Amino acid sequence: MNCLVRKMLFCLTLVALAATAFAAGKVDAELLSKESKHSFHWFPIQKTFILVSPGDTVKFAIGNPYAAVNSNTVELASPPALENGHLWLDSADAVKLFKVAEPVAQSSSAAQSSSSTQPAAESSAAAAVPATAPAEPAAAAATVPAATVPAAPKNETAGTREVKTIVIDPGHGGKDTGAQGKKSNEKDIVLAIGKLLKKELEKEGFNVKMTRDKDEFIELGQRANLANQWDGDLFISLHCNAIDATPERKKQIKGYHVYVLRAPESEEDKAIARRENKVATLYGEKNAKEELSPIEWFKLEARLEKYKQNSYMFTEEMLKAFDGGKIRRQAGGVGGAGFMVLVGALMPAVLFEIGFISNPEDEAYMMTDAGQKDIAKRISKAVSTYKAAVHSYRETLGR
Ligand SMILES: [Zn+2]
């Protein structure tokens, strides 16, 4: 978009702001961000949104009655909602958190009729912020005037630091063949694609490490350890999905799936994690388990919170990069479960099930040179766009 058009749009937006930002008791969060000079970021998969200014980061989750204001947890008058394609905050919360003028009362019909530009995700959502029960709601937030909070750099977590080192983890290897197709083994496909991906990423200037670059067995825990030693900024574990079923069913079930580490929401996702974790128990790895217990999830939460947003950001870039490819999304394309290989990684991390090795079409594509190259290129593109997104976020933080 050129500059003039941008300016015109901005002016139009300001005009529209007066009309639609405040609707009976509710405020359109995106328009509010413009008025309060915050940048606005919406994460549809995670159903969270953040407003960022140089001294101020305020994070909301749809349906969650708390917001994270910098490092404090603040109780909201009412939880944010996604309705009619807009993200709504209670106007009392807008006044309290962003020091905007008391809203002029308007009928909500003005806002309702405005066209929907936001992604129309469903509004029911798992609460994501905060992960643990807030200790002291209220006090913190009352005063967050953007202009007076110094722009002191916060802790450099993986979420806001530069994206330089990518760790590729081709799953399985050696005595662990992974899932078996009619003509191929998972361990060979993911290694071939991993090597191509390394080349692609190096062309883009990334520092690339591989947990294995030959046919060897490496324990799940060791993979994350290596990634941590290398101080990775992003961990990508490559796998092929599989089902044990009739030939008919195997023909039907195909597609790719991006997984992050989070409590599973479906039996299918749980089963996939169990299958990928099985190697650890099979070969007697220390601390091996096929599933995480609720108490283990609880212990993990604080650490996960640090990297979750970026893992989801990368997931979104993966979906964009794979749209239009030969292998399509399987059941939405995104899931979460307790993958042991991701548990120890102190960085944003995903486990990518490239396709179903049990499906003849997916298997054939994943076996060809052209297919492997295409897959590697798409992952590399996702890494590049993810890096750009993280870096533009850094700029809004003044880094
Ligand atoms: Zn696997």
Boltz pocket constraint, residues with backbone or C-beta under 6 A from the ligand:
constraints:
  - pocket:
      binder: B
      contacts: [[A, 171], [A, 172], [A, 178], [A, 179], [A, 186], [A, 238], [A, 239], [A, 240], [A, 276]]
      max_distance: 6.0
